[in-house]
C-alpha cells in the first residue's frame, strides 16, 4: 500500500482539522477527485486525490487534528488497485447501493457544521428539527446552552482558535500605539454612499504618501520591508469568527474592480470558501467596525504588518464650520501601529493624507 500525507497548505500552517471525508474505504477514486475537506486556522480547504486508485484505509476521522506531513489515506497497490473511471462492464446490471450504516452522517448545512465544530458539539448526538431531520443552527445553539448550563468548557476551534493564537502572538511581539482623528465627510455622505470604497481609496493614497505604514517588520532580525503593492486585509465578521481576506494592489485599481472583488471576498469569507491565496500576506489592514458600533478603537496589529486602520461609526456632530458651528457627518478614524517600526510622525502624516482624501467631494 502507498500512503498520502496531509500536504503543505501554505501560510506556515502546521495542522488542520478533518471536517468531512468525501470517500470511504473501498471506494475507487480518480486523480484530482475531492478527497477530504479540512479546516485550517483560516479556511475550509478541499484536498484532491493525488492519484487514481482504491482507498484501502482512512487514517483520520472528522474532528481529528492532523499535522502537515502526517498520513491521511492508504491506497491499495496491485493490478486491481486502480479501476480508472469506469466501474463494471457496459450492459452490466448496476451494483446495488451499499446498505445503510447504523450511524449515518447527520444532515446539516456547512455553516451549521462549522458552528458545531466551533462550539464542540457532536452533530451525531442531536435530533435535527429541520427538513428531513436536518440539524439546524437553532439545534446547535440549544445544545450549546445545555452544555454551558452543565458547566462544560467550550473548546476553541478553527477561526476562533486561530484568533486566540494570533492575538497572543501580537500581544507578545508588537509595541502598539494609536493615533485618533476624524474626517468631515459631509460633502459626499449619504445613506447610499459607498463608504468602504472611499476608505480603501484613502488608504491606498496614504500608503503612496507615507510608505512606512505599508510594510512588514521582523523583530528578530530587526529588519523592515517596505512593500511595493498595497495588499489590504479586510476584517470580515462571520458566524465562526473574524476572517481577513486580502484585496490586492488597491492603489492601482479602479473602483468597480475593487468593489467586485470586495463583494466576492466577503461572500467567500462568510461561506468559509475563501481560497488560502486570498488570505495570505496582507501589508496593512482595515477594520470598518463602525458599521456595527463604536466610534474609536485601539485595534490589534498582527505581525509582520505594522499598522491597522480603524473606521468608527459615522454620525452628525456639531463642529466649527465657516466661522460658526454646524452639524456635519464625521467619520472617526484610528491607526494603531507598531512603534518599533513606525514613528508617531509617520502615522500622523498617514492619517492626514487619509483625511485629506476622505474630505474631497469626489
Rosetta blueprint (number, residue, H / E / L):
1 X L
2 X E
3 X E
4 X E
5 X E
6 X L
7 X L
8 X L
9 X L
10 X L
11 X L
12 X L
13 X L
14 X L
15 X E
16 X E
17 X E
18 X E
19 X E
20 X E
21 X E
22 X L
23 X L
24 X L
25 X L
26 X L
27 X L
28 X E
29 X E
30 X L
31 X L
32 X L
33 X L
34 X E
35 X E
36 X E
37 X E
38 X E
39 X E
40 X L
41 X L
42 X L
43 X L
44 X E
45 X E
46 X E
47 X E
48 X E
49 X L
50 X L
51 X L
52 X L
53 X E
54 X E
55 X E
56 X E
57 X E
58 X E
59 X L
60 X L
61 X L
62 X L
63 X L
64 X L
65 X E
66 X E
67 X E
68 X L
69 X L
70 X L
71 X E
72 X E
73 X E
74 X E
75 X E
76 X L
77 X L
78 X L
79 X L
80 X L
81 X L
82 X L
83 X L
84 X L
85 X L
86 X L
87 X L
88 X L
89 X L
90 X L
91 X L
92 X L
93 X L
94 X L
95 X L
96 X L
97 X L
98 X L
99 X L
100 X L
101 X L
102 X L
103 X L
104 X L
105 X L
106 X L
107 X L
108 X E
109 X L
110 X H
111 X H
112 X H
113 X H
114 X H
115 X H
116 X H
117 X H
118 X H
119 X H
120 X L
121 X L
122 X L
123 X H
124 X H
125 X H
126 X L
127 X L
128 X L
129 X L
130 X L
131 X H
132 X H
133 X H
134 X L
135 X E
136 X L
137 X H
138 X H
139 X H
140 X H
141 X H
142 X H
143 X H
144 X H
145 X H
146 X H
147 X H
148 X H
149 X H
150 X L
151 X L
152 X L
153 X L
154 X L
155 X L
156 X L
157 X L
158 X H
159 X H
160 X H
161 X H
162 X H
163 X H
164 X H
165 X H
166 X H
167 X H
168 X H
169 X H
170 X H
171 X H
172 X H
173 X H
174 X L
175 X L
176 X E
177 X E
178 X E
179 X E
180 X E
181 X E
182 X E
183 X E
184 X E
185 X L
186 X L
187 X L
188 X L
189 X L
190 X L
191 X L
192 X L
193 X L
194 X L
195 X H
196 X H
197 X H
198 X H
199 X H
200 X H
201 X H
202 X H
203 X H
204 X H
205 X H
206 X H
207 X H
208 X H
209 X H
210 X L
211 X H
212 X H
213 X H
214 X L
215 X E
216 X E
217 X E
218 X E
219 X L
220 X L
221 X L
222 X L
223 X E
224 X E
225 X E
226 X E
227 X L
228 X L
229 X L
230 X L
231 X L
232 X E
233 X E
234 X E
235 X E
236 X E
237 X E
238 X E
239 X L
240 X L
241 X E
242 X E
243 X E
244 X E
245 X E
246 X E
247 X E
248 X L
249 X L
250 X H
251 X H
252 X H
253 X L
254 X L
255 X H
256 X H
257 X H
258 X H
259 X H
260 X H
261 X H
262 X H
263 X H
264 X H
265 X H
266 X H
267 X H
268 X H
269 X H
270 X H
271 X H
272 X L
273 X L
274 X L
275 X L
276 X H
277 X H
278 X H
279 X H
280 X L
281 X L
282 X L
283 X L
284 X E
285 X E
286 X E
287 X E
288 X L
289 X H
290 X H
291 X H
292 X L
293 X L
294 X L
295 X L
296 X L
297 X L
298 X L
299 X L
300 X L
301 X L
302 X L
303 X L
304 X L
305 X E
306 X L
307 X E
308 X E
309 X E
310 X E
311 X E
312 X L
313 X L
314 X L
315 X E
316 X E
317 X E
318 X E
319 X E
320 X E
321 X E
322 X L
323 X L
324 X E
325 X E
326 X E
327 X E
328 X E
329 X E
330 X E
331 X E
332 X E
333 X E
334 X E
335 X E
336 X E
337 X E
338 X E
339 X L
340 X L
341 X L
342 X L
343 X L
344 X H
345 X H
346 X H
347 X H
348 X H
349 X H
350 X H
351 X H
352 X H
353 X H
354 X H
355 X H
356 X H
357 X H
358 X H
359 X L
360 X L
361 X L
362 X L
